Amino acid sequence: MRTQVVIVGSGPSGLLLGQLLAMAGIETIILEQKSKDYVLGRIRAGVLEEGTVGLIEQAGAAARLHSEGLVHDGIEIAFEGSRHRIDFKALTGRTVTVYGQTEVTRDLMDARAAIGAPTVYEALDVDLLELESDRPVVRYRKDGEACEIACDYVAGCDGFHGIGRRSIPEDVLRAYERVYPFGWLGVLVDQPPISHELIYVNHRRGFALCSMRSMTRSRYYLQCRLDEHVEDWPDEKFWEELTRRLDPDVVGNLRTGASIEKSIAPLRSFVAEPMRFGRLFLAGDAAHIVPPTGAKGLNLAASDVAYLSRALIERYASGSGAGLDAYPEKALARVWKAVRFSWWMTQTLHRFPESSGFDQKMQAAELEYLFSSKAAQTALAENYVGLPY
Ligand SMILES: Cc1cc2nc3c(=O)[nH]c(=O)nc-3n(C[C@H](O)[C@H](O)[C@H](O)COP(=O)(O)OP(=O)(O)OC[C@H]3O[C@@H](n4cnc5c(N)ncnc54)[C@H](O)[C@@H]3O)c2cc1C
């Protein structure tokens, strides 16, 4: 087989890249190690920046997003018994859209199927070869048979555990990491959300987040210890603990029920540089991970894809590789700003097990300053709605 670009991974970054390239007449094959149902069953992000929405529009997959997505003008932050609203629209003129990653994935898969572009699900043992030549080769196994694709470029859109980043030699790759001393216990429930906007809670018992996927499906998170397991958290215990961390005036709106998904995610910041090796380009979680506090993971995957798709389109349209050469630096400049914002949100809103009295006073001062300063609120708002690209 031969194609122009092999994309490894059919998460949001791989699917979006495939769609944007297809719109420009560039051929791709997506290789995905899991089944389609498995990919669609993963519950992850849910807050989209305007830039991400714009890219999904460009990809021809935004019809359902526009009819079912919830546009949010701000968030609330609860601290020491009171809630403070950060009004994104008033501060920046911009908004975010709540629409589940699962739905984004489904819409992009449908759009890909509609144009007849190929995705190979359950492609096992993907191996990337000859990346420093101008004819990379990708090998994999499908239904027990060995397969091989010759291509011009490879896009590693295969997430944190994928083969893309691992194909870059160790002496070339540089990794930067911070692992946080807690995780997020998440519960998805078919009940209306507690409020029409997200509520971030800094409570002495730990962080909590009241989020949603639609007007009938809510997503709640609790900061938990890293040694805890989902089995330690039957639904009743989860709702009791959430109730303790919420203000009495919103608790009355909490609709509990049987969870339809429950999971624990560790929190980490991670960046791998460079995002290119020969003809391999990394995008999304393959190159970087952020803690979900700033709602940036999926949005960063989208901005990488914006830069990479433009560079590949330029390469095929004019023969110029200048955009591809500039890709790692351009993408990383935005990545590091989002890593900083996600780290700041995490630092400011969680209770750290080993924090000193001084650390706690600093956190409280940071929040008091935020609640009293329009400049500080604007800084939060412009990062949350997404820096330009
Ligand atoms: C549990 C969890 C919860 C999250 N919650 C949030 C949130 O609330 N808010 C937020 O903004 N972000 C969240 N994120 C982050 C967000 O989901 C990711 O940033 C986003 O999925 C990145 O998309 P991606 O396409 O780059 O990677 P992925 O979505 O990870 O997709 C990578 C794809 O590559 C496939 N793959 C991996 N290895 C191979 C291989 N060797 N061969 C072929 N295919 C392979 C995988 O099966 C997968 O389908 C969460 C992430 C996790 C893991």
The ligand as an SDF file (V2000), in Angstrom:
LIG
                    3D

 53 58  0  0  0  0  0  0  0  0999 V2000
   -8.9620    9.5920   31.5970 C   0  0  0  0  0  0  0  0  0  0  0  0
   -8.7720   10.8890   30.8720 C   0  0  0  0  0  0  0  0  0  0  0  0
   -9.6090   11.9780   31.1640 C   0  0  0  0  0  0  0  0  0  0  0  0
   -9.4360   13.1900   30.5180 C   0  0  0  0  0  0  0  0  0  0  0  0
  -10.2440   14.2530   30.8200 N   0  0  0  0  0  0  0  0  0  0  0  0
  -10.0300   15.4300   30.2100 C   0  0  0  0  0  0  0  0  0  0  0  0
  -10.8090   16.5560   30.5010 C   0  0  0  0  0  0  0  0  0  0  0  0
  -11.7000   16.5010   31.3420 O   0  0  0  0  0  0  0  0  0  0  0  0
  -10.5460   17.7100   29.8610 N   0  0  0  0  0  0  0  0  0  0  0  0
   -9.5360   17.8210   28.9090 C   0  0  0  0  0  0  0  0  0  0  0  0
   -9.3350   18.8690   28.2990 O   0  0  0  0  0  0  0  0  0  0  0  0
   -8.7980   16.7640   28.5900 N   0  0  0  0  0  0  0  0  0  0  0  0
   -9.0200   15.5920   29.2120 C   0  0  0  0  0  0  0  0  0  0  0  0
   -8.2540   14.5410   28.9010 N   0  0  0  0  0  0  0  0  0  0  0  0
   -7.2610   14.7240   27.8670 C   0  0  0  0  0  0  0  0  0  0  0  0
   -7.8790   14.5850   26.4760 C   0  0  0  0  0  0  0  0  0  0  0  0
   -8.8070   13.5630   26.4720 O   0  0  0  0  0  0  0  0  0  0  0  0
   -6.7360   14.3390   25.5230 C   0  0  0  0  0  0  0  0  0  0  0  0
   -5.9050   15.4810   25.5450 O   0  0  0  0  0  0  0  0  0  0  0  0
   -7.1740   14.0340   24.0980 C   0  0  0  0  0  0  0  0  0  0  0  0
   -7.8140   12.7990   24.0390 O   0  0  0  0  0  0  0  0  0  0  0  0
   -5.9640   14.0210   23.1790 C   0  0  0  0  0  0  0  0  0  0  0  0
   -6.3200   13.4980   21.9370 O   0  0  0  0  0  0  0  0  0  0  0  0
   -5.2940   12.6730   21.0870 P   0  0  0  0  0  0  0  0  0  0  0  0
   -6.0120   12.3360   19.8250 O   0  0  0  0  0  0  0  0  0  0  0  0
   -4.0160   13.4090   20.9790 O   0  0  0  0  0  0  0  0  0  0  0  0
   -4.9600   11.3750   21.9220 O   0  0  0  0  0  0  0  0  0  0  0  0
   -5.9470   10.1370   22.3350 P   0  0  0  0  0  0  0  0  0  0  0  0
   -7.3370   10.6220   22.5460 O   0  0  0  0  0  0  0  0  0  0  0  0
   -5.2680    9.4260   23.4430 O   0  0  0  0  0  0  0  0  0  0  0  0
   -5.9450    9.2340   21.0470 O   0  0  0  0  0  0  0  0  0  0  0  0
   -4.8420    8.4460   20.6960 C   0  0  0  0  0  0  0  0  0  0  0  0
   -5.3310    7.2510   19.8920 C   0  0  0  0  0  0  0  0  0  0  0  0
   -4.2120    6.5050   19.4520 O   0  0  0  0  0  0  0  0  0  0  0  0
   -4.4670    5.1160   19.6480 C   0  0  0  0  0  0  0  0  0  0  0  0
   -3.1680    4.4460   19.7840 N   0  0  0  0  0  0  0  0  0  0  0  0
   -2.3280    4.4500   20.8470 C   0  0  0  0  0  0  0  0  0  0  0  0
   -1.2350    3.7180   20.5930 N   0  0  0  0  0  0  0  0  0  0  0  0
   -1.3720    3.2350   19.3450 C   0  0  0  0  0  0  0  0  0  0  0  0
   -0.5480    2.4150   18.5180 C   0  0  0  0  0  0  0  0  0  0  0  0
    0.6390    1.9420   18.9600 N   0  0  0  0  0  0  0  0  0  0  0  0
   -1.0060    2.1130   17.2980 N   0  0  0  0  0  0  0  0  0  0  0  0
   -2.1940    2.5850   16.8410 C   0  0  0  0  0  0  0  0  0  0  0  0
   -3.0030    3.3780   17.5730 N   0  0  0  0  0  0  0  0  0  0  0  0
   -2.6020    3.7010   18.8180 C   0  0  0  0  0  0  0  0  0  0  0  0
   -5.3010    5.0820   20.9020 C   0  0  0  0  0  0  0  0  0  0  0  0
   -6.0560    3.8840   21.0190 O   0  0  0  0  0  0  0  0  0  0  0  0
   -6.1900    6.3030   20.7230 C   0  0  0  0  0  0  0  0  0  0  0  0
   -7.3710    5.9980   20.0240 O   0  0  0  0  0  0  0  0  0  0  0  0
   -8.4210   13.3220   29.5370 C   0  0  0  0  0  0  0  0  0  0  0  0
   -7.5940   12.2370   29.2400 C   0  0  0  0  0  0  0  0  0  0  0  0
   -7.7480   11.0330   29.9150 C   0  0  0  0  0  0  0  0  0  0  0  0
   -6.8280    9.8760   29.5860 C   0  0  0  0  0  0  0  0  0  0  0  0
  1  2  1  0
  2  3  1  0
  2 52  2  0
  3  4  2  0
  4  5  1  0
  4 50  1  0
  5  6  2  0
  6  7  1  0
  6 13  1  0
  7  8  2  0
  7  9  1  0
  9 10  1  0
 10 11  2  0
 10 12  1  0
 12 13  2  0
 13 14  1  0
 14 15  1  0
 14 50  1  0
 15 16  1  0
 16 17  1  0
 16 18  1  0
 18 19  1  0
 18 20  1  0
 20 21  1  0
 20 22  1  0
 22 23  1  0
 23 24  1  0
 24 25  2  0
 24 26  1  0
 24 27  1  0
 27 28  1  0
 28 29  2  0
 28 30  1  0
 28 31  1  0
 31 32  1  0
 32 33  1  0
 33 34  1  0
 33 48  1  0
 34 35  1  0
 35 36  1  0
 35 46  1  0
 36 37  1  0
 36 45  1  0
 37 38  2  0
 38 39  1  0
 39 40  1  0
 39 45  2  0
 40 41  1  0
 40 42  2  0
 42 43  1  0
 43 44  2  0
 44 45  1  0
 46 47  1  0
 46 48  1  0
 48 49  1  0
 50 51  2  0
 51 52  1  0
 52 53  1  0
M  END
$$$$
